[in-house]
Amino acid sequence: MSPSARRVLFPAALAFAAAVAALADDWPQWRGPERNGSSREKGALGAWPPKKLWSASVGQGYSSVVVALGRVFVTGHARGEGDKGIDSVYCLDAATGKELWVHRYECSSSRKDKTAEYTGPRSTPLVSGGSVFTISIDGHLFCLDVSSGKVKWFQKLSKFAVEDGEMLYGFCASPAISGGKLLCYLNGACMAFDAADGKPLWRRKGGKPIWNGASPVIVEFGGKPCVVFGEEELVGVDVESGTKLWDYPLGRTAVATPVVSGDALFFSTYPNKGVCGVVRAAEGKAQPVWSNRQMQNYHVGAPCLWDGHLYGVDCARTEFIYSDDKVSALKCVDFATGELRWTEKGMGWAQVVAADGRLLIQRECGELVLAEASREGYKELGRAKALDGPAWAVPALSGGRVYCRSNAGEVVCLLTGPE
């Protein structure tokens, strides 16, 4: 390379690095920047008790808050007459909670099956490249402009899933993105759309669907991105072509999103007769690493990954109850070996995220618990009431703030880092 070329590229590289660093504390998608429930932000959980900065009401729902480019994005629902109501996509100022724009459209309030009647959206928005992507329980797939909320493109996922039959809970999985392709899980299949214009690119079936809640994840496979999806089996598909690369039968339905570390994935199936474990995508197939019953996720999301260990709630024995404040236990499990490091009983259903060596545990009742992310044992640092439960959504960490959301639609912003 010539000296003149170096003079041009070196400042550009610095500018790119600075831009990446500036965005490093965003929480732009389901379960955070790496889709594993953790953030690399320093000092994100350094201040306790947390200070409430603002709150907002966004309507009923179970989708989580995402934070990007100084803005908060969250979806909610207002019931109307009959089975229909209004879904809303909110964009709020991350520092103040001020509403910047809102996009509304008609949508079902819940599924007609009364055993699955939970009002509002389940899928969490995704922010990438100046766009925010959202999915409703009816399969409305919107690409909205981050700045204005204007519709860039729209697709109805149900027209691509109709051959697979009725879905019990509707469209619940959160989209992923890789190589300019938006990846959506729909009723036993994964579909890729061009993120720029919404053009369908490929569709790959794989596995019998039930809940449509296990969101897809991206794994490196042979040096290329591979999207992994499925409920009764994990299926790995080449992101670029949609070609099936491997599959791995689970024997029982998985509801939680897999947790990725390199080319390995942690999975958890429906509890009580289910299992959890790690498989590694290598040499043209998925190979089992370990399997046990130490951390079965069902009513709560997948565990977070921090420093080679999984921290999350084992909610086995809660299959037929609709609220839990004492049965489920918080556990630490070694990702590489499956060894149980410690158990803290009586946590109830809870979502767990991690940053800077600490765990933030949001209990169903709306209480936040701060603890050390240590494999040596459970060390609690404090508790604080964040909002009124039930609260099932995964909290978001960004810019020294925590964003929590209740099922009823209250969103709170709490200062937990330096001002």
C-alpha positions in Angstrom: 0.0 0.0 0.0 1.3 3.4 -0.9 2.0 6.1 1.8 -0.7 8.3 0.2 -3.2 5.5 0.5 -2.2 5.0 4.1 -2.8 8.7 4.8 -6.3 8.5 3.4 -7.3 5.2 5.1 -5.8 5.8 8.6 -8.0 8.8 9.5 -11.0 6.9 8.0 -10.2 3.9 10.2 -10.0 6.2 13.3 -13.3 7.8 12.4 -14.9 4.3 12.0 -13.5 3.1 15.3 -14.8 6.3 17.1 -18.2 5.7 15.6 -18.3 2.1 16.8 -17.2 3.2 20.3 -19.9 5.8 20.4 -22.5 3.2 19.7 -21.0 0.5 22.0 -23.5 1.2 24.8 -26.6 0.9 22.6 -29.1 -1.9 23.3 -30.5 -2.1 19.8 -32.3 -5.5 19.7 -33.7 -8.4 21.6 -31.4 -9.2 24.6 -28.9 -6.6 23.8 -26.0 -5.8 21.4 -24.8 -9.4 21.2 -28.2 -10.9 21.7 -27.0 -12.7 24.8 -28.3 -10.5 27.7 -25.1 -8.7 28.3 -23.5 -5.3 27.7 -19.8 -4.4 27.6 -20.6 -0.9 28.9 -18.4 0.1 31.8 -20.1 1.4 35.0 -23.5 0.6 33.7 -24.6 -0.8 37.1 -22.3 1.2 39.3 -24.8 3.3 41.2 -27.3 1.9 43.7 -30.0 2.4 44.6 -31.1 3.6 41.2 -32.6 7.0 40.6 -35.9 7.3 38.6 -35.5 9.7 35.8 -38.8 9.4 33.9 -41.7 7.1 33.2 -44.1 6.7 30.2 -47.2 4.7 29.4 -47.1 2.7 26.1 -50.0 0.2 26.3 -50.2 -3.5 27.1 -47.6 -5.9 25.8 -44.6 -8.1 26.5 -42.0 -6.8 24.0 -38.8 -5.4 25.5 -37.4 -1.8 25.3 -34.5 -1.2 22.9 -32.2 1.8 22.9 -30.2 3.2 20.0 -28.9 6.6 18.8 -30.2 8.3 22.0 -33.7 7.0 21.5 -36.0 4.5 23.1 -38.2 2.2 20.9 -41.0 0.1 22.4 -44.4 -1.3 21.3 -47.7 -1.5 23.0 -51.4 -2.1 22.5 -54.7 -0.4 23.4 -57.7 -2.7 23.3 -60.7 -1.8 21.2 -64.1 -3.3 20.7 -64.2 -7.0 19.9 -60.9 -8.8 19.0 -59.2 -5.7 17.6 -57.3 -2.7 19.0 -54.5 -0.4 18.1 -50.8 -1.3 18.2 -48.3 1.6 18.7 -44.6 1.9 18.0 -43.2 4.6 20.2 -40.0 6.5 19.8 -39.0 8.4 23.0 -36.0 10.5 23.9 -33.7 8.2 25.9 -32.7 10.9 28.4 -36.1 12.6 29.1 -38.8 10.2 27.9 -40.3 12.8 25.6 -42.3 11.4 22.8 -40.6 12.0 19.5 -43.0 10.1 17.2 -45.5 7.3 17.3 -46.7 4.9 14.6 -50.1 3.3 15.0 -52.1 0.6 13.2 -55.0 -1.8 13.8 -54.1 -5.2 15.2 -55.6 -8.1 17.1 -55.5 -7.7 20.8 -54.6 -11.3 21.5 -55.2 -14.8 20.1 -58.7 -16.1 20.2 -57.7 -19.2 22.1 -58.4 -18.2 25.7 -55.5 -20.3 27.0 -53.2 -18.0 25.0 -54.9 -14.7 25.6 -52.2 -12.2 26.5 -52.9 -8.7 25.2 -50.3 -6.9 23.1 -47.2 -7.4 21.1 -44.5 -9.9 22.0 -41.8 -9.3 19.5 -39.0 -6.8 20.4 -38.0 -4.1 17.9 -34.7 -4.0 16.2 -32.7 -0.9 15.2 -30.1 -1.0 12.4 -28.9 1.4 9.7 -31.3 4.2 10.5 -34.3 1.9 10.5 -36.4 0.3 13.2 -38.1 -3.0 12.4 -41.2 -4.2 14.4 -43.4 -7.3 14.2 -47.0 -7.6 15.6 -48.8 -10.7 16.7 -50.7 -10.6 13.4 -47.5 -10.5 11.5 -47.3 -6.8 10.5 -43.7 -6.3 9.6 -42.8 -2.6 9.5 -39.5 -0.9 8.6 -39.8 2.6 10.0 -37.4 5.5 9.7 -35.6 6.1 13.0 -35.8 9.9 12.8 -39.4 10.4 11.6 -41.3 7.1 12.1 -42.3 7.1 8.4 -42.9 3.8 6.8 -40.0 2.7 4.6 -41.6 -0.6 3.7 -44.2 -3.1 4.9 -44.7 -6.9 4.7 -47.5 -9.1 6.1 -45.7 -12.2 7.5 -49.0 -14.2 7.6 -49.0 -14.5 3.8 -45.7 -16.4 4.0 -46.8 -18.6 6.9 -50.4 -19.5 6.0 -49.4 -23.0 4.7 -48.1 -24.0 8.1 -51.5 -23.5 9.8 -52.7 -21.5 12.8 -50.2 -20.2 15.4 -51.2 -20.5 19.0 -49.7 -17.2 20.2 -49.3 -15.3 16.9 -45.9 -13.9 15.8 -43.8 -13.7 18.9 -40.2 -14.0 17.8 -38.0 -10.9 17.5 -36.1 -10.3 14.2 -32.4 -10.6 13.7 -30.1 -8.9 11.1 -27.0 -10.0 9.3 -25.3 -8.9 6.1 -28.2 -6.5 5.2 -30.8 -9.3 5.6 -33.6 -9.1 8.1 -34.3 -12.6 9.4 -37.7 -13.4 10.8 -39.0 -16.7 12.4 -42.5 -17.6 11.2 -44.3 -20.8 12.2 -41.5 -23.3 11.7 -39.6 -21.4 9.1 -37.0 -18.7 8.8 -37.4 -16.0 6.1 -34.9 -13.4 4.9 -35.9 -10.0 3.6 -33.7 -7.3 2.1 -33.5 -4.9 5.0 -33.3 -1.9 2.6 -36.5 -2.5 0.6 -38.3 -5.5 2.2 -37.9 -7.7 -0.8 -38.3 -11.4 0.1 -35.0 -13.3 -0.5 -35.5 -16.8 0.8 -37.6 -19.0 3.1 -36.4 -22.2 4.8 -38.7 -24.5 6.8 -37.3 -26.5 9.7 -39.0 -28.2 12.7 -42.6 -28.3 14.0 -43.7 -25.0 15.5 -45.9 -24.4 18.5 -45.2 -21.0 20.2 -43.2 -19.1 17.6 -41.3 -17.5 20.4 -37.7 -18.7 20.1 -36.1 -15.8 18.2 -33.3 -16.6 15.7 -29.7 -16.0 16.5 -26.5 -15.7 14.3 -23.6 -18.1 14.7 -20.3 -18.2 12.8 -20.1 -21.4 10.8 -17.1 -22.1 8.6 -16.2 -18.4 8.7 -19.6 -17.3 7.5 -22.8 -16.1 9.3 -25.4 -18.8 9.9 -28.8 -18.1 11.3 -30.1 -20.6 13.8 -33.9 -21.1 14.5 -36.4 -23.8 15.5 -38.4 -25.1 18.4 -38.3 -29.0 18.3 -35.0 -28.9 16.5 -32.3 -26.3 15.9 -31.7 -25.6 12.2 -28.6 -23.8 10.9 -29.0 -21.9 7.6 -26.5 -20.0 5.5 -27.6 -16.3 5.8 -26.6 -15.4 2.2 -28.3 -18.3 0.3 -30.8 -19.8 2.7 -29.1 -23.2 2.3 -29.6 -25.6 5.2 -26.2 -26.4 6.8 -27.2 -28.6 9.7 -29.9 -29.6 12.2 -30.0 -30.9 15.7 -33.1 -32.6 17.2 -34.1 -31.4 20.7 -36.7 -34.0 21.5 -38.9 -31.4 23.2 -40.0 -27.9 22.3 -37.6 -25.0 23.0 -39.3 -21.6 23.8 -36.2 -19.6 24.9 -33.8 -18.0 22.4 -30.4 -19.9 22.1 -27.4 -18.2 23.7 -24.4 -18.0 21.4 -20.7 -18.1 22.3 -18.5 -18.4 19.2 -19.7 -21.4 17.3 -21.5 -22.9 20.3 -25.2 -22.5 21.4 -26.9 -23.0 24.7 -30.5 -24.3 24.4 -33.3 -25.1 26.8 -36.5 -27.0 26.1 -39.9 -27.1 27.8 -39.3 -28.0 31.4 -40.1 -30.9 33.7 -39.3 -33.5 31.1 -37.0 -31.2 29.2 -33.3 -30.6 29.2 -30.8 -27.9 28.6 -27.4 -28.1 27.0 -24.8 -26.8 24.6 -24.2 -27.9 21.0 -21.3 -26.8 18.7 -21.8 -26.1 15.0 -18.6 -27.5 13.5 -17.5 -29.9 10.7 -20.8 -29.8 8.8 -23.1 -30.6 11.7 -24.1 -29.7 15.2 -22.3 -31.8 17.8 -23.5 -32.1 21.4 -21.1 -30.8 24.1 -23.2 -31.4 27.3 -26.8 -31.9 28.4 -28.5 -31.8 31.8 -31.5 -30.3 33.6 -29.9 -27.5 35.6 -31.3 -24.5 33.9 -34.7 -25.0 32.1 -36.2 -21.8 30.8 -39.9 -21.5 30.0 -41.8 -18.6 31.6 -38.7 -16.4 31.5 -36.2 -15.6 28.8 -32.9 -17.3 28.2 -30.0 -16.7 30.7 -27.4 -14.1 30.1 -23.8 -14.9 29.3 -21.0 -13.3 31.2 -17.3 -14.4 31.4 -18.0 -17.9 30.3 -20.9 -18.5 32.6 -24.7 -18.5 32.2 -26.8 -16.6 34.8 -30.5 -17.2 34.7 -33.6 -18.6 36.2 -34.5 -22.3 36.3 -38.3 -22.3 36.2 -38.9 -26.0 36.1 -42.0 -27.0 38.3 -43.9 -23.9 37.2 -45.4 -25.3 34.0 -49.1 -25.0 35.0 -49.0 -21.9 37.1 -49.5 -18.3 35.9 -47.4 -16.4 38.4 -44.3 -17.3 40.5 -42.7 -15.4 43.3 -40.8 -18.2 45.0 -40.4 -21.5 43.2 -38.0 -20.5 40.4 -34.3 -20.4 41.4 -31.4 -18.2 40.1 -28.5 -20.3 39.0 -25.0 -20.0 37.6 -23.9 -22.7 35.1 -20.5 -23.1 33.4 -21.2 -22.6 29.6 -18.3 -24.9 28.6 -19.1 -27.9 30.9 -22.7 -27.6 32.2 -21.4 -27.6 35.8 -23.8 -26.0 38.3 -21.7 -23.4 40.2 -24.4 -22.1 42.6 -28.2 -21.8 43.2 -30.1 -19.0 44.9 -33.7 -20.1 45.7 -36.9 -18.1 45.9 -36.2 -15.6 43.1 -39.4 -16.4 41.2 -39.7 -15.7 37.5 -37.1 -13.2 36.6 -35.1 -11.7 33.7 -31.3 -11.4 34.1 -28.9 -9.1 32.3 -25.3 -8.4 32.9 -22.7 -5.6 32.6 -19.3 -4.8 34.0 -19.2 -7.8 36.3 -22.6 -7.3 37.8 -26.1 -8.9 37.3 -29.4 -7.0 37.1 -32.3 -9.3 38.0 -35.8 -8.0 37.2 -38.3 -10.1 39.2 -41.8 -10.6 38.0 -43.1 -8.4 40.8 -41.2 -5.4 39.4 -38.4 -5.5 41.9 -34.8 -5.1 40.7 -32.0 -7.1 42.4 -28.3 -6.2 41.9 -25.7 -8.9 42.4 -22.2 -9.8 41.6 -21.6 -11.8 38.4 -19.4 -14.3 40.2 -19.1 -18.0 39.6 -18.0 -18.4 43.2 -21.4 -17.8 44.8 -24.4 -15.5 45.0 -23.6 -12.1 46.4 -26.4 -9.7 46.6 -25.6 -5.9 46.5 -29.1 -4.4 46.8 -32.8 -4.3 45.9 -35.1 -1.6 44.7 -38.7 -1.4 43.4 -38.8 -0.4 39.7 -42.4 -0.7 38.7 -45.6 -2.5 39.5 -45.7 -6.1 38.2 -46.2 -8.4 36.5 -43.2 -7.4 34.4 -41.9 -10.1 32.0 -39.9 -8.0 29.5 -36.1 -8.1 29.5 -34.7 -4.8 30.9 -32.3 -2.8 28.6 -29.0 -1.2 29.7 -27.6 1.8 27.9 -25.7 5.0 28.8 -25.7 4.3 32.5 -29.5 3.9 32.5 -31.8 0.9 32.9 -35.1 0.8 31.0 -37.8 -1.5 32.4 -41.3 -2.3 31.1 -44.4 -3.9 32.8 -47.0 -6.0 31.1 -49.5 -3.2 31.6 -47.3 -0.8 29.6 -45.4 1.3 32.2 -41.9 2.1 31.0 -39.4 3.5 33.5 -35.9 4.9 33.1 -33.6 4.5 36.1 -30.1 6.0 36.5 -27.7 3.2 37.5 -24.4 4.6 36.2 -22.5 7.9 36.3 -24.5 11.0 35.5 
